[in-house]
Amino acid sequence: MNYKMHSDITRELLLDTDEGADIVMVKPALSYLDIIYQLKQISTLPVAAYQVSGEYAMIKSMGELGFGDSEQLMLECLYSIKRAGADIILSYFAKDFATWYQENLK
């Protein structure tokens, strides 16, 4: 990561903190996994990641077109967001993941 990007992240975090933020959010999540990671390294606030509708549609379409298993793609994407450091993940896959979780991790 270059210095300019790091300083921009830090500046935005400080502005949000000064305004009284309780949580910092990054969206779209998949495109900014590096930003999620950097925020997690420098912030004492919880880091939320929002997996936007376009990311959801992309994954669903890939499955429907036979480019991969939608369920496995969903799990891999959610896991990558968590692995980047997100404390909270907002996703259009919430219901799908909850169903998968109940069926597979009882």
PyRosetta script that sets phi, psi and omega in degrees:
from pyrosetta import init, pose_from_sequence

init()
pose = pose_from_sequence("MNYKMHSDITRELLLDTDEGADIVMVKPALSYLDIIYQLKQISTLPVAAYQVSGEYAMIKSMGELGFGDSEQLMLECLYSIKRAGADIILSYFAKDFATWYQENLK")
pose.set_psi(1, 134.4)
pose.set_omega(1, 179.7)
pose.set_phi(2, -80.6)
pose.set_psi(2, 162.6)
pose.set_omega(2, -176.1)
pose.set_phi(3, -60.5)
pose.set_psi(3, -41.2)
pose.set_omega(3, -177.8)
pose.set_phi(4, -60.0)
pose.set_psi(4, -46.4)
pose.set_omega(4, -179.4)
pose.set_phi(5, -63.3)
pose.set_psi(5, -43.8)
pose.set_omega(5, 179.9)
pose.set_phi(6, -61.5)
pose.set_psi(6, -42.6)
pose.set_omega(6, -179.6)
pose.set_phi(7, -68.0)
pose.set_psi(7, -34.4)
pose.set_omega(7, 176.8)
pose.set_phi(8, -64.3)
pose.set_psi(8, -43.4)
pose.set_omega(8, 178.8)
pose.set_phi(9, -61.7)
pose.set_psi(9, -46.9)
pose.set_omega(9, -179.1)
pose.set_phi(10, -62.2)
pose.set_psi(10, -43.8)
pose.set_omega(10, -179.7)
pose.set_phi(11, -61.7)
pose.set_psi(11, -46.4)
pose.set_omega(11, 179.6)
pose.set_phi(12, -63.1)
pose.set_psi(12, -40.0)
pose.set_omega(12, 178.4)
pose.set_phi(13, -62.7)
pose.set_psi(13, -45.1)
pose.set_omega(13, 179.1)
pose.set_phi(14, -63.5)
pose.set_psi(14, -40.9)
pose.set_omega(14, 177.1)
pose.set_phi(15, -61.2)
pose.set_psi(15, -46.7)
pose.set_omega(15, 179.2)
pose.set_phi(16, -62.1)
pose.set_psi(16, -42.8)
pose.set_omega(16, 180.0)
pose.set_phi(17, -63.9)
pose.set_psi(17, -44.5)
pose.set_omega(17, 179.0)
pose.set_phi(18, -62.3)
pose.set_psi(18, -29.9)
pose.set_omega(18, 179.1)
pose.set_phi(19, -82.5)
pose.set_psi(19, -0.4)
pose.set_omega(19, 175.6)
pose.set_phi(20, 93.4)
pose.set_psi(20, 20.5)
pose.set_omega(20, -179.4)
pose.set_phi(21, -60.3)
pose.set_psi(21, 140.3)
pose.set_omega(21, 174.4)
pose.set_phi(22, -97.1)
pose.set_psi(22, -21.8)
pose.set_omega(22, -177.2)
pose.set_phi(23, -145.2)
pose.set_psi(23, 146.6)
pose.set_omega(23, 169.9)
pose.set_phi(24, -109.0)
pose.set_psi(24, 140.6)
pose.set_omega(24, -176.7)
pose.set_phi(25, -121.7)
pose.set_psi(25, 141.1)
pose.set_omega(25, 176.4)
pose.set_phi(26, -118.1)
pose.set_psi(26, 130.2)
pose.set_omega(26, 174.2)
pose.set_phi(27, -149.0)
pose.set_psi(27, 142.6)
pose.set_omega(27, -3.3)
pose.set_phi(28, -74.8)
pose.set_psi(28, 144.7)
pose.set_omega(28, -172.1)
pose.set_phi(29, -64.9)
pose.set_psi(29, -50.8)
pose.set_omega(29, -173.0)
pose.set_phi(30, -64.8)
pose.set_psi(30, -34.4)
pose.set_omega(30, -179.5)
pose.set_phi(31, -75.4)
pose.set_psi(31, -16.9)
pose.set_omega(31, -174.8)
pose.set_phi(32, -124.3)
pose.set_psi(32, 36.6)
pose.set_omega(32, 177.8)
pose.set_phi(33, -58.9)
pose.set_psi(33, -36.1)
pose.set_omega(33, 178.7)
pose.set_phi(34, -66.2)
pose.set_psi(34, -35.2)
pose.set_omega(34, 178.7)
pose.set_phi(35, -69.9)
pose.set_psi(35, -41.5)
pose.set_omega(35, 175.9)
pose.set_phi(36, -56.6)
pose.set_psi(36, -47.1)
pose.set_omega(36, 179.6)
pose.set_phi(37, -59.5)
pose.set_psi(37, -47.3)
pose.set_omega(37, -178.3)
pose.set_phi(38, -64.2)
pose.set_psi(38, -43.1)
pose.set_omega(38, 178.2)
pose.set_phi(39, -60.6)
pose.set_psi(39, -43.2)
pose.set_omega(39, -179.7)
pose.set_phi(40, -60.4)
pose.set_psi(40, -34.3)
pose.set_omega(40, -179.1)
pose.set_phi(41, -71.1)
pose.set_psi(41, -30.2)
pose.set_omega(41, -172.3)
pose.set_phi(42, -112.9)
pose.set_psi(42, -6.7)
pose.set_omega(42, -174.7)
pose.set_phi(43, -107.1)
pose.set_psi(43, 145.2)
pose.set_omega(43, 171.5)
pose.set_phi(44, -95.1)
pose.set_psi(44, -8.5)
pose.set_omega(44, 178.0)
pose.set_phi(45, -82.8)
pose.set_psi(45, 152.5)
pose.set_omega(45, 172.5)
pose.set_phi(46, -61.8)
pose.set_psi(46, 143.9)
pose.set_omega(46, 179.7)
pose.set_phi(47, -107.3)
pose.set_psi(47, 121.4)
pose.set_omega(47, 177.5)
pose.set_phi(48, -104.1)
pose.set_psi(48, 145.2)
pose.set_omega(48, 176.9)
pose.set_phi(49, -123.9)
pose.set_psi(49, 132.5)
pose.set_omega(49, -179.2)
pose.set_phi(50, -110.0)
pose.set_psi(50, 111.3)
pose.set_omega(50, 176.9)
pose.set_phi(51, -83.8)
pose.set_psi(51, 102.6)
pose.set_omega(51, -170.4)
pose.set_phi(52, -71.3)
pose.set_psi(52, 168.4)
pose.set_omega(52, -175.1)
pose.set_phi(53, -60.6)
pose.set_psi(53, -33.0)
pose.set_omega(53, 179.2)
pose.set_phi(54, -65.0)
pose.set_psi(54, -36.6)
pose.set_omega(54, 177.0)
pose.set_phi(55, -67.2)
pose.set_psi(55, -42.3)
pose.set_omega(55, 177.3)
pose.set_phi(56, -60.2)
pose.set_psi(56, -49.1)
pose.set_omega(56, -178.7)
pose.set_phi(57, -62.2)
pose.set_psi(57, -39.5)
pose.set_omega(57, 179.3)
pose.set_phi(58, -60.6)
pose.set_psi(58, -46.6)
pose.set_omega(58, -178.3)
pose.set_phi(59, -66.8)
pose.set_psi(59, -44.5)
pose.set_omega(59, 178.2)
pose.set_phi(60, -61.2)
pose.set_psi(60, -44.3)
pose.set_omega(60, -179.5)
pose.set_phi(61, -63.7)
pose.set_psi(61, -40.8)
pose.set_omega(61, 179.1)
pose.set_phi(62, -59.3)
pose.set_psi(62, -41.8)
pose.set_omega(62, 178.2)
pose.set_phi(63, -65.9)
pose.set_psi(63, -45.2)
pose.set_omega(63, -178.6)
pose.set_phi(64, -65.8)
pose.set_psi(64, -30.3)
pose.set_omega(64, -179.6)
pose.set_phi(65, -89.0)
pose.set_psi(65, 0.8)
pose.set_omega(65, 176.6)
pose.set_phi(66, 83.2)
pose.set_psi(66, 18.0)
pose.set_omega(66, 179.1)
pose.set_phi(67, -89.7)
pose.set_psi(67, 4.0)
pose.set_omega(67, 178.9)
pose.set_phi(68, 163.6)
pose.set_psi(68, 170.6)
pose.set_omega(68, 178.4)
pose.set_phi(69, -85.6)
pose.set_psi(69, 117.2)
pose.set_omega(69, -176.5)
pose.set_phi(70, -55.0)
pose.set_psi(70, -41.5)
pose.set_omega(70, -178.7)
pose.set_phi(71, -64.3)
pose.set_psi(71, -45.4)
pose.set_omega(71, 179.3)
pose.set_phi(72, -67.5)
pose.set_psi(72, -37.9)
pose.set_omega(72, 176.2)
pose.set_phi(73, -62.7)
pose.set_psi(73, -42.9)
pose.set_omega(73, 177.3)
pose.set_phi(74, -58.3)
pose.set_psi(74, -50.3)
pose.set_omega(74, -177.9)
pose.set_phi(75, -62.1)
pose.set_psi(75, -42.6)
pose.set_omega(75, -179.4)
pose.set_phi(76, -64.1)
pose.set_psi(76, -41.4)
pose.set_omega(76, 179.5)
pose.set_phi(77, -67.4)
pose.set_psi(77, -45.1)
pose.set_omega(77, 178.4)
pose.set_phi(78, -62.9)
pose.set_psi(78, -40.7)
pose.set_omega(78, 178.8)
pose.set_phi(79, -64.7)
pose.set_psi(79, -39.0)
pose.set_omega(79, -179.4)
pose.set_phi(80, -65.9)
pose.set_psi(80, -35.3)
pose.set_omega(80, 177.2)
pose.set_phi(81, -66.7)
pose.set_psi(81, -44.6)
pose.set_omega(81, 177.7)
pose.set_phi(82, -63.5)
pose.set_psi(82, -43.3)
pose.set_omega(82, -179.2)
pose.set_phi(83, -63.7)
pose.set_psi(83, -31.4)
pose.set_omega(83, 177.8)
pose.set_phi(84, -68.7)
pose.set_psi(84, -21.3)
pose.set_omega(84, 175.7)
pose.set_phi(85, 126.6)
pose.set_psi(85, 3.0)
pose.set_omega(85, -178.7)
pose.set_phi(86, -63.9)
pose.set_psi(86, 131.3)
pose.set_omega(86, 174.6)
pose.set_phi(87, -84.5)
pose.set_psi(87, -29.9)
pose.set_omega(87, -177.6)
pose.set_phi(88, -132.2)
pose.set_psi(88, 134.8)
pose.set_omega(88, 176.6)
pose.set_phi(89, -123.3)
pose.set_psi(89, 121.9)
pose.set_omega(89, 173.5)
pose.set_phi(90, -101.6)
pose.set_psi(90, 125.8)
pose.set_omega(90, -173.2)
pose.set_phi(91, -150.2)
pose.set_psi(91, 146.6)
pose.set_omega(91, 172.4)
pose.set_phi(92, -69.5)
pose.set_psi(92, -9.8)
pose.set_omega(92, 177.6)
pose.set_phi(93, -87.7)
pose.set_psi(93, 6.8)
pose.set_omega(93, -174.2)
pose.set_phi(94, -53.3)
pose.set_psi(94, -49.1)
pose.set_omega(94, -179.0)
pose.set_phi(95, -67.9)
pose.set_psi(95, -42.4)
pose.set_omega(95, 178.6)
pose.set_phi(96, -61.2)
pose.set_psi(96, -42.8)
pose.set_omega(96, -179.7)
pose.set_phi(97, -67.2)
pose.set_psi(97, -41.7)
pose.set_omega(97, 179.6)
pose.set_phi(98, -60.8)
pose.set_psi(98, -41.3)
pose.set_omega(98, 177.1)
pose.set_phi(99, -64.0)
pose.set_psi(99, -47.9)
pose.set_omega(99, 179.2)
pose.set_phi(100, -59.0)
pose.set_psi(100, -43.2)
pose.set_omega(100, -178.1)
pose.set_phi(101, -61.8)
pose.set_psi(101, -46.8)
pose.set_omega(101, 179.8)
pose.set_phi(102, -63.3)
pose.set_psi(102, -36.8)
pose.set_omega(102, -177.8)
pose.set_phi(103, -78.3)
pose.set_psi(103, -26.1)
pose.set_omega(103, -171.7)
pose.set_phi(104, -114.6)
pose.set_psi(104, -20.8)
pose.set_omega(104, -175.8)
pose.set_phi(105, -127.4)
pose.set_psi(105, 41.7)
pose.set_omega(105, -177.8)
pose.set_phi(106, -58.1)
pose.dump_pdb("model.pdb")
